[in-house]
Amino acid sequence: METIDLIARRELGNLRRYTRETGAPTRLADLDLEPMTRVEQIEIDEEHITVQYNKTTERRYNANEITHREWVYKYNDDAEFVAAIRTVIELSRKHMYDLPENVACPPGCAECCSGYEPFVSPSDVQRIADHFGMTYDDVMTQYVVPRESADGSYVGWLRKVTDDVADKCVFLMGSRSGKYYCGIYEARPHDCRAFTPIGCEDVDTNLPKGGKYVVGAPFKPKHPGKNGRTGKRL
């Protein structure tokens, strides 16, 4: 018994009807009948909706070939679609003021101070040097793993207490989570200043948000540098 592809049969009828009505030639081979699955991205503007789906990746030794299908539809003449988009917009308005779980770090968490390596710029290094009364070069030697970025914006990243990248930052003070604090908070790098806990998946959720939080003594260099003199980078 021959199996009939009902989807192809239905679409072939639609194409033939379109040809009769418009005179434009159509072929079933030119119609993409692959089901829309694995939807990855939906973009909506005031006239069109674009759906990217069925992404495939073909891996080679030295490069990947990534392809996907894209469906574009001008929906503003389709009453059902307009109503659906209106529902999406109203839901967006409803949830616009929903707050994420982490709008502030729990005091003393410092999970981001382990495993993450904050990059430092020349101005970051100079700020730390001024904070300690050290030279720029001494801070680079003692506290920075040198690695200049391609655009020259960064000169490296802050060292850890060991060579393990998952270890804590050399400037992190305190005995445990909930008691940690930054030993150079006023002079911390821009990477640390710009960090936001919103969307952070590493935050220690066991820590309370309130209560009194006591910060201990600041970080003090064991080797302040040559004669303790400050120095500006030229």
N, C-alpha and C positions, 0 to 999 in steps of 0.2 A: 504494500500500500504506500503510495507516495505521500510524503509529509508536505503540507502546505504552510508556507510562511505567511501567517495571517497579517502580520504588520506590513511586510513588503507588498502583499496583495492589496491591502487597504491603501497604502501610499501610492501604488501604481494607479489605482482608480482615481485618486486625488490629482495625480499628475495629468492623466488623460483628460479629466474634466477641465483642468486649468488650460490645457492645450486647446481644447474645443472652444473655451470661452475667450481666450486671448489670441490664439493663433501662434503663440510662442512654443517652439519645440521643447520638449522635456524628455529626460531619460532617467530611469530608475537608478542607473549606475552613478548618476551625479548627485544622488540624494544620500546623505549620511544617516544611516539607520542605527548606528551604534547607540545603545542606551546611555542616558546621562547619569553617570555614577561618579563617585569620588569627587564631588564638587569641592573646589578649593577656594574659589574667590567669586564674590558677587559684587558687581559695581552698578550703582544706580545713579542716573542723572535725571534731569527734568523730562527727558524724552525716551531714553533707552535704558534697558537693563542688559548687562553683559555677564554671562556666566562662564567661568573657566572650569573645565572638568576633564576627567579621564586623562590625567597626567601620566606620562610614561617616561622612564629614564633608561637609556641604553648606555651602559658603562664601557668605556674603552680604557686602555692602559693610561693614556695621558689626558683624556678629556671625556666629559659626559655629554651625550646628546639628549636634551630634554624637550619633549613636545607635549602639547595639550590641545584639547579641543575648546573652541570658543563659540558660544551661542549668543547672538546679539538680536534683540527684539525691540522695535519701536512700539512701546506699550501705550502711549498717551491717547490712542484711538480705541483701546481695548478697555471697556468699562470694568470688566472683571479684574484686569491687571491693575488698573488705576485704584480700584478699591483695595486690592492687596497691598499696593505700595503705600496707600494712605494708612493702612493698619500698621505697617512697619514704622512709618513716621510717627504715628500716635504712640506706639510702644516706646520709641526712642525718646519722645518728649516725657513720657511717664517715668522712664528710668534714668533720665539725664542727671538727676541729683542723687542717684544711688552712690554711696561711698564704698570704696574698696575696703577689704579687711585691714590692710596695713596702711594707715595714713600717717603713722608715726612709729619710729623704732621703739621697742621696749627698752627702757634704760638698761645699759650694760650688756646688751645682746652681743654685738660685735661679731656676728657670724660672717659679715661681709669682710671683716679684717683677717679672715682665714680663708685660704683658697683663692682669693682675689688679689691681684697684684696691681695696685694703683700706679698708673703711669705718672711720671713727673716731668715737668717742663723746666727750662732753665730758670724761669721766675720762681717756680716751686722750690727748686734747689737753693736759690739765693735767699728765699724767705726763711727756709729752715736754717741756713747758715747764719743769717742775721739773728734768728731766734736763739741760737746757741752761742753766738759770738765766735763762729768758726769761719774758715775760708770755704769758698765754693768748692774747691778741689777736695778738701778734707771731707765735706759732706758727701761728695760723689764717691770717694774711696770707701767711706765707712758705712754708708746707709743706702746706696743706690746700686742696683745691678745695671751697668751701662748697656744700653741698646738704643741707638739713635733711630728715630722713625724716618721713613723715607722723605717726609716733608720737613724734617728738622724741628717739628713742634715738641717732640719728646726726646729726652736724653736717656731714659731708662725707666725702671720701676723700683719701688721701695723694697728693700731686702726683707726676708723673713728671718726668724731667729735661728733657723737651720736652712739647709739647702732644699728641704721639702717644700714644694709650692703650696701644699695644703696646710703648712704650719702658720702660726700667727705672725702678724706684722711685727717688725722689730720695735716699733714705737707703742705697741699695745700694752697697756698696763692692767693690773688686776689679776685676781687668782682664778676666776671662773666666770662662766656665763651669768649675767646678772650683776657681776661685780667689775666687769671690764670697763676701761675708759681709755681714751686716746691721750697719750703722753705729750703730744705736740698739737693739741686741738687748735690753738690759735694760729699755728703755722702749717696746718695740714695741707696736703696738695689739693689742687682744684678737683681732681678725680674724686676725692673723698668729700669735698664741699658740695659737689654737684649730685652726689648720690641721693636717691629718694627710695624709701621703703615701699612705695606703691608698686605692687606686682612682685615684690621680693618673695621668693620661694624658700629662702634659707633662714628667715627670721625664726628665732627661738620662741615658739608660741606658748611655751610653758611659763614664760616670764610675765609677771604682772605689769600692767601699763602705769599704774599709779604708785603711790608711796614715796618715801624720802630716798633720794639717791645721793650717795656721798662719793665724791671724786677724791682720789688720793693725790699724792705728790706727783709733780710732772716728771717726765723723762729727763734724765741727766746723762750727757755723754760721758763715757768712761775715758775717752781720749779726745779732749777738746780741740786738738789740732796743734799746729805749729805755734808755740808760745801763746796760744789762746787768742791769736789775732784774727780779726775779721778781714774778709777780702771780697771784693766785687769781681765778678767775671767780666773780662774784657771782651 
